[in-house]
Amino acid sequence: MSAPAGSIRVHRHRFAGLEVEADRPLAGLDDRLPADGRLEIRLVAADAVREALAGAADGGPAAWLAPPVDGIAALRPDGRRALADEAGGAALVRRLAPFASLLQGRGILHASAARAGDAVAAFLGESGAGKSTLARGLAGHGLEPVADDLLPVRPAGGRPGVPLAEAGGTRLGRLAALCFLERRSGGEAVALDRLSAADALAALTRNGFGDLVSPALWRVQFRVHGRLARDVPAFRLGLLAAIGGLEAAAAEVAERLRPALA
């Protein structure tokens, strides 16, 4: 599995903490997050990826995705080079990015996030729980959106941090809260309950990348989750399922989170 050839024009994108170099443009891939990792991608016919998966190219892959996800892809064991089904395009590369980050030893969460100054709150939950909607809604209440779907986490002075894009450079913000979204049928409109480290680890595992096929990927993910559960305050964030829109609860969520983000 080789990198894009020097004679091929390289298209650069930034996504989920990675600088993605591809042999063709990938519309809609870029996000606001700074990149401190690198992934070289060649988009080829699906049969060429299957050949790599069978071990015919450079000893085979460390990880793969298969239909009906978004197409088929193969990653080198170091997570820095990949072949991807050209039919999958940017959607497949988005699915591939967390695997590449983990193989490079870089923590990543399936989460949206918002910040108050240098303090970041991450929002995790099942698909459709409202992670992205809530992060956007908090923008009107003093919290700036940081990530929409994938959140890189890095060591920062012995504590987990999040890369923040700033004018003229990049710095690490403090990951101050992990909030696991839960939609409720009754009770308070917004409930924020502190979790133990053991419950936080269980929740991180439930909301992690479960379709990992390599022991190396599992090792990195469990190491990241263990450190987060130990070092970052975690909460169950209960929201009424009947709330017309998550934006309606954003003001109270922001108020409840302020002590953790102080």
C-alpha positions in Angstrom: 0.0 0.0 0.0 1.8 3.1 -1.2 1.4 6.8 -0.6 0.1 9.1 -3.3 2.8 9.2 -6.0 4.9 12.3 -6.4 3.6 12.8 -9.9 0.0 13.0 -8.6 -1.4 16.2 -7.3 -1.8 16.1 -3.6 -5.0 17.6 -2.1 -4.7 18.5 1.6 -7.6 18.6 4.1 -7.8 18.9 7.9 -10.1 16.6 9.7 -10.4 15.3 13.3 -6.8 16.3 14.2 -5.3 14.8 11.0 -3.8 16.5 8.0 -5.3 14.3 5.2 -3.3 14.1 2.0 -5.3 12.6 -0.8 -4.9 12.0 -4.6 -8.1 13.9 -5.3 -10.2 16.6 -3.6 -12.7 15.4 -0.9 -15.6 17.8 -0.7 -16.9 18.7 2.7 -14.2 16.9 4.7 -12.5 19.8 6.4 -13.3 20.9 10.0 -12.0 23.7 12.3 -9.7 21.5 14.3 -5.9 21.9 14.2 -4.0 18.9 12.8 -1.1 17.2 14.6 -1.3 13.9 12.8 -1.0 12.9 9.2 -2.9 10.4 6.9 -2.0 9.8 3.3 -4.9 8.3 1.3 -5.2 6.8 -2.2 -8.7 6.4 -3.5 -8.8 3.3 -5.8 -11.2 0.7 -7.1 -12.7 -1.6 -4.5 -11.0 -4.6 -6.0 -7.6 -3.0 -5.3 -8.5 -2.5 -1.6 -9.6 -6.1 -1.4 -6.3 -7.2 -2.8 -4.5 -5.2 -0.1 -6.8 -6.7 2.5 -5.9 -10.2 1.3 -2.3 -9.4 2.1 -1.0 -8.9 -1.4 0.3 -5.3 -0.8 2.9 -4.4 1.9 1.9 -7.2 4.2 -1.8 -6.3 4.4 -3.7 -3.9 6.6 -4.2 -3.4 10.3 -7.8 -2.4 10.1 -10.6 -2.2 7.6 -14.2 -1.1 7.0 -16.5 -3.1 4.8 -19.9 -2.7 3.2 -22.5 -1.5 4.0 -20.6 1.1 6.1 -19.5 3.5 3.3 -17.3 1.3 1.2 -14.1 -0.7 1.9 -10.8 0.6 3.1 -7.4 -0.7 4.3 -5.0 1.0 6.7 -1.3 0.4 7.2 -0.4 -0.8 10.7 1.1 2.6 11.6 -2.2 4.4 10.7 -0.4 6.8 8.4 -1.3 5.4 5.0 -4.5 4.0 3.6 -6.3 2.7 0.5 -10.0 3.6 0.3 -12.8 2.7 -2.1 -13.1 5.6 -4.5 -16.9 5.2 -4.4 -16.9 6.0 -0.7 -15.2 9.4 -1.2 -15.2 11.8 1.7 -17.8 9.9 3.7 -15.5 6.8 3.9 -12.5 9.0 4.8 -14.5 10.4 7.7 -15.2 6.9 8.9 -11.6 6.0 8.5 -10.1 8.9 10.4 -10.7 7.6 14.0 -9.0 4.3 13.1 -6.0 6.2 11.7 -5.8 8.4 14.8 -5.9 5.4 17.2 -3.2 3.5 15.2 -1.0 6.6 15.5 -1.5 6.5 19.3 -3.8 9.6 19.2 -6.9 9.7 21.4 -10.2 10.5 19.8 -13.8 10.6 21.0 -17.0 10.3 19.1 -18.3 13.5 20.5 -19.2 17.1 19.9 -17.8 19.8 22.2 -18.0 23.4 23.3 -15.7 25.6 25.2 -15.6 28.5 27.7 -12.2 30.0 27.4 -9.7 27.2 27.6 -12.1 24.7 29.3 -13.9 22.2 27.0 -17.0 20.1 27.6 -17.5 17.0 25.5 -20.9 15.6 24.7 -21.2 11.9 24.0 -24.2 9.8 23.2 -25.9 7.5 20.7 -26.4 8.6 17.1 -29.4 11.0 17.1 -29.0 11.9 20.8 -28.4 15.5 19.9 -24.7 16.0 20.5 -24.1 18.4 17.6 -27.4 20.2 18.1 -26.7 20.9 21.8 -23.1 22.1 21.1 -24.5 24.5 18.5 -27.3 25.7 20.8 -24.8 26.5 23.5 -23.1 29.0 21.2 -25.8 31.5 22.2 -25.0 31.1 25.9 -21.3 31.9 26.1 -19.9 28.6 24.9 -18.1 28.3 21.6 -18.5 25.1 19.5 -15.2 23.2 19.2 -16.1 19.9 17.4 -19.2 18.5 15.7 -18.6 14.8 15.6 -15.0 13.7 16.3 -12.9 15.2 19.1 -9.2 14.7 19.4 -7.8 14.4 22.9 -4.1 14.9 23.9 -2.0 14.9 27.0 -1.7 18.5 28.3 0.6 19.0 31.3 -0.4 15.6 32.7 -4.1 16.2 32.1 -6.2 15.4 29.0 -6.5 18.3 26.6 -8.1 19.3 23.3 -6.3 21.0 20.5 -7.8 24.5 20.0 -7.3 26.6 16.8 -6.2 30.1 17.6 -5.1 33.0 15.5 -1.5 32.4 14.7 -1.2 28.9 16.1 -2.6 26.0 18.1 -2.8 25.4 21.9 -4.3 22.7 24.1 -7.4 23.5 26.1 -8.4 21.6 29.2 -10.9 18.8 28.8 -13.0 19.8 31.8 -16.2 17.6 31.5 -17.5 14.5 29.8 -21.3 14.7 29.4 -23.2 11.6 28.4 -26.5 12.5 26.9 -29.6 10.7 28.0 -33.2 11.5 26.8 -35.8 11.0 29.5 -39.5 10.7 29.5 -40.1 12.6 32.8 -38.4 14.5 35.6 -36.4 17.7 35.3 -36.0 19.4 32.0 -32.2 19.2 32.6 -30.5 16.9 35.1 -26.7 16.8 35.5 -25.6 13.8 37.7 -21.9 13.1 38.5 -20.6 9.7 37.5 -18.0 7.6 39.3 -14.8 6.8 37.4 -16.1 3.2 36.9 -19.4 4.4 35.4 -17.5 6.9 33.3 -15.3 4.1 31.9 -18.4 2.0 31.1 -20.1 4.9 29.4 -16.9 5.7 27.3 -16.8 2.1 26.2 -20.4 2.1 25.2 -19.9 5.3 23.2 -16.5 4.3 21.7 -15.6 2.9 18.4 -16.8 -0.7 18.8 -16.0 -1.9 15.3 -12.3 -2.1 15.9 -10.7 -5.2 14.4 -7.1 -4.8 15.6 -5.8 -5.5 19.1 -3.6 -2.4 18.7 -6.7 -0.2 18.1 -8.4 -1.6 21.3 -5.3 -1.1 23.4 -5.1 2.6 22.5 -8.8 3.2 22.9 -8.9 1.5 26.4 -5.7 3.5 27.4 -7.4 6.7 26.4 -10.7 5.9 28.0 -9.0 4.8 31.3 -7.2 8.0 31.6 -10.2 10.1 30.8 -12.4 8.2 33.3 -9.7 8.8 36.0 -8.8 12.5 35.3 -11.9 14.2 33.8 -15.2 14.8 35.7 -18.0 12.9 34.0 -21.7 13.5 34.1 -25.0 11.9 32.9 -26.8 14.8 31.2 -30.5 14.0 31.2 -32.8 15.9 28.9 -36.5 15.6 28.4 -37.4 13.7 25.2 -40.4 16.0 24.9 -38.3 19.2 24.6 -39.2 20.7 21.3 -35.5 21.3 20.4 -32.3 21.0 22.3 -31.6 24.7 21.8 -34.5 25.3 24.3 -32.5 23.5 27.0 -29.2 25.1 26.1 -29.4 28.0 28.5 -29.9 25.7 31.5 -27.3 23.2 30.3 -24.8 26.1 30.1 -25.6 27.3 33.6 -25.3 23.8 35.0 -21.9 23.3 33.3 -20.3 26.6 34.4 -18.8 25.3 37.6 -17.0 22.5 35.8 -15.8 25.0 33.1 -14.6 27.6 35.6 
